[in-house]
Amino acid sequence: MPVHSLRRGLLFLSSNSTIPNPSPFPNPPLLPFIALRFLSAQASEEEDSPTVSALVDSLGSPPETAPSVFRKHQDKDRRNAGSVIRLLKSRDFSAAQISEMVRRWPQLLRLKPERTLLPKLEFFQSKGLLRPDLAELLSPNPFVLSRSLERCIIPNFNFFRNLLNSDVKALQVIIRVHRAGAHKITVVPNLKYLRDNGVSESNVAFILRYQPEKLYVSRARLSEAMSVLKGMGLDPQKSAFLHALAAVLGMSKSSWEGKLRVYRNWGWSEEECLSAFRKSPQCMMASEDKINRVMSFFVDRMGWKPSLIAEHPILLTYSFEKRIIPRAAVLQLLLSEGLLKKNYSVVQFFKMSEMVFMKRIAKFPEVAPRILAIYEEELNKPR
C-alpha cells in the first residue's frame, strides 16, 4: 500500500477534525439504600405506604435498609409496587434479584403488572429463555422492560435473530443493549449501516453479541471510522477490521494520539505505527503504561530492535506478567544451554500457543524439570 495513503490515515486519526471524543455512556441510576427514620411526622406516612411495605415485607428488607424509592412513588403509582413484586416472585425472581432491579431502575414499580410487564416476560420465555435464566439476565438489565413490546422488542428480536441464528442469543442481546439511556441511541440502524458498507455477516454478529456498546455511537462517527479504516486498506470482510473498528470507536482522540506518541518515542515511524495497527489493531488498545513496559522489556532487557516489535505488534497484546516474562525466562535458559539454533525465531517463542509451548519444552528432557520450575516460579511471582 502506498506510504502516502498510510500517512493520510494516520494524520486523519490524529488531527483535530477526526473522530470526536466519545461521550461516556451514562451509568445506570443507582439509588442509595438509606435508613428510614420513623420518628418524624413524615416517617409514619412512609412506614404505612404500600411501596415501603412491599419492599420491606415482600423482599425481606429490614425497615432501616429499605430503599428510598418511596419518594418516587408518593402518588397512585406507589400502589403498583406490591403487585409488581408479587408478579416477579411468581415468575421465580428472587428477592435479591428484584431488589437489584429496583435499585437500578426504580420506575419498574410503576409498570402495570398484567398489562405491561407480564406480556414481556411471557414473550421472553416463549422464545426459549427459562425462568431462572431470564431472572438472571434481567436483574442487572431491567431497562428493556421500559421498551414497547410491539414497536421495539419484537422487531429488534426478529432482526437480531436473523443475524445470530438463535432465539436465545437474540434475546440475550436485546436485554443487554437496552441499558439506562440506551433508548436514545438505536443499535439496529448502525448494524444495518455496517452490513450495507461491506462488513461481513460474521463480523456484524460478533460485534452485536460481544461488543454491542461499540454501536452506541452517532452515524457520523461510525461513518468516519469506517472511512478511515478503509483508507488504511483494512478489509471489512476480515476479522482484523472488526478489531480495528472496536479500537477506534472505543478510544478518544487524545488517547489515540498519546499512544502514537509513545510508539514514536520508542523509534517507530508513522508508517510502522500504521502498519502495526493494520496487522494487530489491539496494539492500540494497550495502555500507555503497558506499551512502555513491553517495549522497555524487549528493547532494553532482551536487546531487540524496536522495528522487530513493530513487525510483530501482537506481542503488545499478550499478558506481560503471565506470558512475556515467564517465557522470556525459559528462552534465556535455553539460549544459555545452547539448546536453540542460532537462526531460531525468538519471536515465535512468545507467539506460540500454550499447548505448543509445552510440547516445545518436552523436547528438552534433560532440562525440562528446571524449565518448568522456572516457568512456574515466574508465573506465580507477585508483581
LUMGU-727821 format. One record per residue (C-alpha): x, y, z; residue in one letter. Coordinates in steps of 0.25 Angstrom, whole numbers, plus 2048, in hexadecimal, padded with zeros to 3 digits. Layout:
LUMGU-727821
XYZA
...
END
This chain:
LUMGU-727821
800800800M
80680E7FDP
80C815808V
805822806H
7F881A808S
7FC815815L
801823819R
7F3829816R
7ED81F81EG
7F682282AL
7F4831829L
7E582F827F
7E4828834L
7EE83183BS
7E883E837S
7DE84783EN
7D4845833S
7D3836835T
7CB82D83DI
7C6835849P
7C7830857N
7BD82685AP
7B382B864S
7B3821870P
7A7819871F
79E81D87DP
79F813888N
79380D88EP
78C816898P
78F8108A5L
7868148B1L
78E8128BEP
78780A8C9F
7858148D4I
7808128E2A
7718158E4L
76F81C8F1R
76181A8F8F
762826902L
75D8318F9S
74F8358F5A
7538308E7Q
7588238ECA
74B81D8F0S
7468208E2E
7518198DBE
75080E8E4E
74280C8E1D
74480D8D2S
7418018C9P
74F8038C2T
7578028CFV
74E7F78D4S
7507EF8C7A
75F7F28C7L
7617EE8D6V
7577E38D7D
7577DC8C9S
7667DD8C7L
76A7DB8D5G
7727E88D7S
7727EE8E5P
76C7FC8E6P
7798028E9E
77F7FE8DCT
7738008D3A
7768078C6P
7728168C5S
7698138B9V
75D8178C2F
75F8268BER
75E8228AFK
75081B8B2H
7498258BAQ
73D8258B1D
73381A8ACK
73F8138A5D
74480E8B2R
7398058B3R
73E7FC8A8N
74B7F98B0A
7457ED8B7G
73E7E78AAS
74B7E98A2V
7537E28ADI
7497D68AER
7497D489FL
7587D489FL
7597CA8AAK
74E7C18A4S
7587C0897R
7637BB8A0D
76B7C98A2F
7717C88B0S
7707D38BAA
77F7D78B7A
77C7D88A8Q
7707E18AAI
7777EA8B3S
7837EB8A9E
7797EF89EM
7727F98A7V
7807FF8ABR
78480089CR
776805897W
76C8098A1P
76280C897Q
7607FD896L
7567FE8A1L
74D808899R
74B7FD88EL
73D7F888CK
73F7E9891P
7357E2888E
7347EC87CR
7437F087AT
74D7E7882L
7477D9880L
7467D9871P
7557DC870K
7587D187AL
7507C7872E
7567CB865F
7647C986AF
7607BB870Q
7597B7863S
7667B985BK
76D7AF864G
7727B7870L
7707AE87CL
76B7B6889R
7787B5891P
7807BA885D
7767C5882L
7777CA890A
7867C9890E
7867D1883L
77C7DC887L
7817DE895S
78D7E7891P
7867EB884N
7777EF887P
7777FB87DF
7727F3872V
7657F2879L
763800876S
7627FE867R
7567FB85FS
7547EC85CL
74D7EE84FE
7557FA84AR
7637F784FC
7657EA856I
75F7E184BI
7647E883FP
7727E8845N
7717D9849F
76E7D683AN
77A7DE835F
7847D883FF
77E7CA83DR
7817CB82EN
7907CF831L
7937C583DL
78A7B9838N
7867B7847S
77A7BB84ED
7817BB85CV
78D7C3857K
7847CD851A
77C7CF85EL
7897D0865Q
78E7DB85CV
7817E385DI
7817E286DI
7907E786DR
78F7F2863V
7847F986AH
78C800875R
78880C87CA
786817871G
78980D866A
77B811860H
78281E85CK
78B816852I
78580C849T
78E800846V
7877FA83BV
78A805831P
798805834N
7997F6831L
7917F7824K
79B802820Y
7A77F9823L
7A17EE81AR
79E7F880FD
7AC7FC80FN
7B37EF80DG
7B57EA81BV
7B37DB81BS
7A77D4822E
7B17CD82CS
7B77DA830N
7AA7E0832V
7A57D483AA
7B17D5843F
7B17E3846I
7A27E2849L
7A47D7852R
7B17DA859Y
7B37E9858Q
7A57F0856P
7A97FC85DE
7B2800851K
7A580284AL
7A180D854Y
7A781884AV
7A1822841S
7A081F832R
7AA82A82FA
7B5824838R
7B2816833L
7B381A824S
7C0822827E
7C781682EA
7C380D822M
7C8817818S
7D681881FV
7D7809821L
7D4806812K
7DE81180FG
7E9809816M
7E67FD80EG
7DE7F5818L
7D57EB812D
7C77EB819P
7C57DD816Q
7D17D981FK
7D17D882ES
7DC7E282FA
7D37EC82AF
7C97E9836L
7D47EB840H
7D97F8839A
7CB7FD83AL
7C97FA848A
7D780084BA
7D380D844V
7C580E84AL
7CA80B858G
7D5815858M
7D582485AS
7DD82D850K
7E683185CS
7E8822860S
7EC81F851W
7F682A850E
7FC82685DG
7FF818859K
80481C84CL
80E826853R
81381A85CV
815812850Y
81D81D849R
82581F856N
82A811854W
82E813846G
82280F83EW
820817831S
81281B82DE
812810822E
81680682DE
80B80B836C
80080982CL
8067FC827S
8067F7835A
7F77FB837F
7F37F482AR
7FA7E782EK
7F57E783CS
7EB7F2840P
7EB7EE84EQ
7F97F4850C
7F2802850M
7E97FD85BM
7F47FA865A
7F680586FS
80280F86EE
80880887BD
8077FA875K
80D7FF868I
81980586FN
81B7F9878R
81B7EF86CV
8247F8863M
82D7FA86ES
82E7EB871F
8317E7863F
83A7F285FV
8417F586CD
8427E7872R
8417DE866M
8497E785DG
83F7E7852W
83D7F2848K
8307FA849P
82E7F783AS
82D7E883DL
8217EA847I
81B7F383CA
81B7E7833E
8147DF83DH
80B7E8845P
8037DC84AI
80E7DC855L
8087E885BL
7FB7E185DT
8007D6866Y
8007D6875S
80D7DC87AF
80D7D4887E
8077C7883K
80D7C5875R
8187CE871I
8217CE87EI
81F7BF881P
8227BB872R
82E7C5872A
8347BD87EA
8327B0877V
8387B686AL
8447BB871Q
8477AD878L
8467A686AL
84F7B0864L
8597AF86FS
85A7A086EE
85C7A185FG
84F79985CL
8497A2852L
84F7A4844K
8557B2840K
84A7B4836N
83F7B083FY
8337BB83FS
8337C084DV
8267C8849V
81F7BB846Q
8237B6854F
8197C185AF
80E7BF84FK
80C7B0850M
8007AB858S
8027A5866E
800797861M
80A799856V
8137A0860F
81279486AM
81578A85FK
82179285BR
827791869I
824782869A
82F78185EK
83A784868F
838779872P
84677C879E
84278A87DV
83278887DA
83178888CP
83979488ER
83279B883I
824798889L
82979D897A
82E7AA892I
8217AC88AY
8187A9895E
8207B289EE
81F7BE895E
8107BB893L
80D7BB8A1N
8167C68A5K
80F7D28ABP
8127DF8A3R
END
